[in-house]
Amino acid sequence: MPITLLLDLDDTLLETNMDAFIPAYFKALSAALAGNVAPEVMIPALTGGTKAMMVSTDPALTLREVFDAHFFPKLGLERETLQTTIDRFYDEIFPDLGTLTRPIPEAVRLVDWAFAQGYRVVIATNPIFPLKAVHHRLRWAGLPPEKYPFALVTSYETFHFTKETVAYYPEVLAQLGWPEDPVVMVGDDIDREVKPTQAAGFPVFWVRKSSEVSTEPAGVPQGTLESFRGWLEKTDPETLKISFQTPQALLANLRSTPAAIATLSRSLSQDGWRRRTALTEWCLTEILCHLRDVEREVNLPRIRKLLAEEDPFLAGEVTDRWVEERHCAEQDGRQALEDFIAARKEALDLLNGLQAEWFRTARHAIFGPTTLLELVGFVAGHDRAHVQQVWKTLHSGW
């Protein structure tokens, strides 16, 4: 059975002493930009931009956009002014930092074996670096992207959340079109990989050093990277399923949907928004109009009603027909996406911070007695179905 492996990079596939690497990286970039900006200005701007990425939860902004909005105003410069110098840095200077890292031989053996099994392999590194930098780090690990057909390599150009945010993990799966295969995250960092992965409802294997002994987190499969393959071979793939039962996991799913669709559709032409896989299938514009309208006219009113009233009655809605009735194919797909993102952020604002309210009850015309938690679960399931539809539409071999 195909399995999706999400593999961390630093200290999982590549031995990286971040306490040495990050200062050296900052120093090298500062020197490269010294002709345009003083180091005493650049370093705080770089640090601040990185911190801004780590706390961002906005599905409307890629991490690069978050970084740029902080970094370049602090320098008093536009990105275009420095782009050539930045590109030269990553092409010519950044590769020298590889001397501060060491490849892990077992990592190459594991990845070779995973591809031989037909697994989908994702480089799930914290996306605070440009893709060029991540590619260099993969080469240092002995895993050059020119050789290995990774399904996805996460970077700041295409991702909206870092590993400090639970939504990073469903965004990975959403950008892959929410495959139904078993999945497991493999990483060494308890705070950035194990705990947030658990919160997202994903199976996880904690990679620890042979000398590292811990009972925390309880119940998490763990061992050295060398032991992971043996553990996976003995594990029933049916147990490697994602669980969407908790409010935190559901909110992460809701946050990831518009973010992933924005990335998947970012380079689409105007004609591409209206192409169909078949005459009876929706085009991407129709899918986005549907998501927008359902969020505005079904999800948001239901959430507000359930939070405001005691055990309210919720009418059923037949929404698929709206696509044709409202001539959605003739609308602007990119605008529909922007409007969906705005509506989804409004829903997230209503849901964030709720506690006992998740168990407030309602009477649904179709589902019968229900709770806010169950209704949001339906929304997340609806999201995943349409992300799969988006993926199929975009990869239909036009």
N, C-alpha and C positions, 0 to 999 in steps of 0.2 A: 504494500500500500504506500503511495507517495506520502511523504512527510515534509512539512515546511520547517526548516531549521533557521532560527534567527540567531546568528552568531555575533556576539560582541567582538570587538577588535582589540582594544587596548587591554593587555594583561590576560586576555583569553586566547587570541590568535597571535598576538605580538607582545613581547615583553617590553613594557614602556614604563619608565620611571617618570611619572607626570611631574613630580616635584623638581626634577631636573629638566624635563622636556619643555614644559610650559615657559619657564623663565628664558630658556635658550631661544625658543620660538619667538617670544615677545621681543627679545633683544635683537634677533636677526631681522625681524620685520621692521622694527624701529630704525635700525641702521639703513635698511633698504629705502625707507621713506624719508630719511633725514634731509634730503635735498629739498623736500616740500614742506615738512613739518618737524618741529623740534621734538625730540624724544620725551621731554617732560610734559608735552601736550599729548603726544600719541599714545603713550602707555596707559594713562588714566582713561582715555577715550576707548581704547581697545578692551581694557578690563571692564569698563562700564557697559560697553556693547555686548560683551560676552554674558555678563550678569543679566542684562535685559532679555537676552535669548532664553536663558535658563528659567525665567519666571513667566515667560509669555504663554498665555492661554488663548490667544486670539486666533480663531480659525480663518480670519480674513487676511492674515499677514504671514508670509514665509519668514523663517528665521533670518534670512538675509535681509529682508525688508525691515525687520525689527532691529537688527544690528546696524544697518545703514542709517536708520532714523536717529539712532543715538550717536554713532561714531562720526559721521561726516560733519554734522553741525558742530560738534565739539572741535573739529579741526578747522572749521570755517572754509571747507572745500567741498566740491561736488565729487561724487565717485568718478565721473568721467575724467577729471583732472589727474587722478591717481591710477586709473585702471591699467594703463600700460605698464606702469611700475609694479603694480600688484601682480599682474600676470607674469612679469619677468621674475619676480620673487618666487612664485610658486613653481615656475618652470626651471629656474636655475639655482636658487639658493636653498629653498625648502628641502630639496632632496638630500642635502648635506647633513640635515638633522637626523637622518637615519642612523648615524653612528651612535646616537643616544639610545637606540632600541636594539633588541635582539630577537631574531626569529625563533619560533617555538616549533621544532621539527614535527611534533605530534599534530600540530595544527594543520600542516600540509597533508599529512596522512589522513586526518579526519575528513578534510574537505574533499580530497580525492575519492575517498570511500563513499562519502555522501553523494557525490555526483554519479558514481558508479551504480548506486542504488536507485538512481532516478529521483532523488529528493530535490525539492526546491530549496535553494540555499540563498539566504539573505545576509548581507553584512549589515547588522543592526548596531552600528556604532553611534555614539552620541553625536547628533548632527550639528555640531557647532563649527565645523570646518567646511571650506569649499570642497567640491567634489575632487578637484585636482589634488588637494592635500590628502584626501582619503585614498585616492588611487596610489599616491606615492607610499603611503603607509601600508597598503596591501602589498606593494612590491617589496617593501622591507620585510614583510612577513613571509615572503616566498609565494605569495598568492596574487600574481599580477592580473589585473582585470582583463588584459589582452588575452590571457589564457583561460580564465575561468568565467563561464557564463552565469554570473550571479544574477538572480532574479531581480534584485534590488540592492543598491548601495545607498544608505541614507546620508544626506548631506544638507547643508543649510540652504541651498538654493531651492530645494523641493519640499522640505519639511516645515511644519508649522509648530512643532512641539519638540522639546528635548526630553531626555530620559528622566529629568526631574519632574516631568508632567506625565501622569498616567496615560493621557491621550496619545502619547507617542506610539504606544504599542498597537492599539487599534488602527492608528493612521498607517502603520506598516502594512497590516493586512488589508486595509481598504485600498491602498495604492496597488495592491496585488489583485484587487477585484474580489476580496473576501472569499478565497478558496475554502472549500469544505473539508480539505485534508486535515489530518492531525497536525498539531503545531507544538513546538517547544522552543523556548528561549534558553540560550546557553550563555552564561555570563558570570563574571567574578565579583561584581560590586553589589553588595547587599542593598545599599540605599538607592542605587540608580537602576539596578536590574532586577534583583530578586523581589524586593518589596513592591515596587510599582507594577511589575509583571503580575504578581499575585493579585494586586488590587484591580488590575484590568481583567482578571479571570483567566489568564494564560498559564499553561503549564510551564515550569521553569526548572532548569538544572543549574545548581550553584557550583561553579568551578572554583575549587579551593586548592591551595597548595597542600602537598602531602603532609607538611608539618602543622597545618592549620586545623585546629580542632574546635568545633563549635556545636552547640545544641540549638542555636538560633540561626535562622528561623526554623521553628519546629515543623517537622513533616515535609521539608523540602528535600527532594533528591539531591545528593551532593557527592562530590568526589573530585579527583583530579581530571584534567582534560583527557588523559589517557584512559580513564575509567568510563568516560561518557559513552563511548561506542558500545561497550559491553552492557551498560545499563539500558541503552536504547534498544539493543537487540533483544533484551529480555522483557521489555515493557510492551504490554498490549497497546497497540496504537489507538484503540477505542478509548483508552483512558486519557489520551492526549487531546482532549477536546476543550474548547474555550467555554467558560461559564459566564453567563451574563445575568447573574442573579442579584448582584448588589447595586445599590445606588451609585457607588463610585465607578463601577464597571460600565453601567448604563450611561452615565454622564460622559465618560471618556469616549464611548461609542458615538454619542450624539455630537460631541465636539469634533470628532475625526471625520465625519461624513462630508461636510462642505469643504473642509480643508483638503481631503484627498481628491474630491472631484475637481477642485480648482487646479490641483497639480496635474491630474490626468488630462484635463482639457486645455491647459495653458497655451499650447502651441497649435491649437485647432484652428483651421481656416473657417471662414464664414460658411462655405459650402459644407464643411465637415460637421457643423452643428446640425445640419438638416438631412444628412445621409442616414439611410435606414439599412438594417441588415436584411429586412424583408418588408414587403408592402404592408404587412399587418403589424409590424413592430414600430415602436415609437423611436423617433430620432432623439438626439441628445437634448435639443431645445425643448421638446415635449416632456422629456423626463424631468428636466430642471423646472419647467413650469408646474408640473405635477407636484414635485417636492415643495416648491414655493407655496402653492395654493393650499396644499394639505397642511403645511406648517402654519400658515396664516389663519386658515378658516376652520381647521379641525383641531389640530394639536394645541395651539395657544388658547383658544376658547375653552377647551376641555380642562386644561391645566388650571386656568383661572377659576373656572366654575368649581372644580373640585376643591381648590384651596379656599374658596370663599363660602361655600355652602356645605351643609351637613348632608351626606349621602345623596348627592344630586342624581337626577336622571340624565343620562347622556344619550342623545339620539344617534342612531346609526347614519352613516353618510356613504353614498355611492359616488366616489370621486373620480373614477377612471373616465367616466363619460365627459368630465369637464375638459379633457384634453381636446376633444373634437368640438364640443360646444363653444369653447372659448378660442378656437382657432389658434391653438398654442404653437403649431408649426410655423406660423407667420410672425411670431414674436421674436424678440432679441434674446438669444440663449445666454449670452454673457450677462445681460442685465438681469435675467431670471436667476442666474447663479448668485449675483450680488444681493438680490432681494431675498433669496433663500437664506444666505448667510446672515443677513440682518435679522430675519425672523427667527432663525435658530439661536442667535445670540440672545434675543429677547426671551426665548424659552429657557435657555440655560440660566439667565439671570433670575428667572422665577424659581428654578429648581435648586440652584446652588445654595448650600447651607441648610437645606431642610433636614430635619431629624425625624421626629415621630410623624410628621406630615406625610411621609412616604406611604404610610399605612392608612391614610384617610380613605374611606370607602365611597363607592359610587355604584349606580345601577345602569349598566350599559344595555342598550336595546338589543344588541346581538350577543354579547359575551356574558350578560347577566351580572351578578355581583362581582365587583372588581375593586382594585385599589390603585392608587396613583402609581405605585411601583410596577404593577402589572401593565398598566396603560403605557408607561414610559418604555417598558420592555417591548410592547407592540410597536412603538415608534422606532425603537432601535432595530427591530427585526425588519420593519418596512424599509428603513434606511439601507440595511445590508442587501436586501433584495434588489433595490434600485442601483446600488453601487455595483453589484454583479451585472446588472443590465447595462450600466454605463461601460463597464470593462468589456463586455461582449460586443457592444456597439463600436467601441474604439479599436477593437482587435479583430474585426470581422474580415480583414483582408481586402479592404477597399482597393 
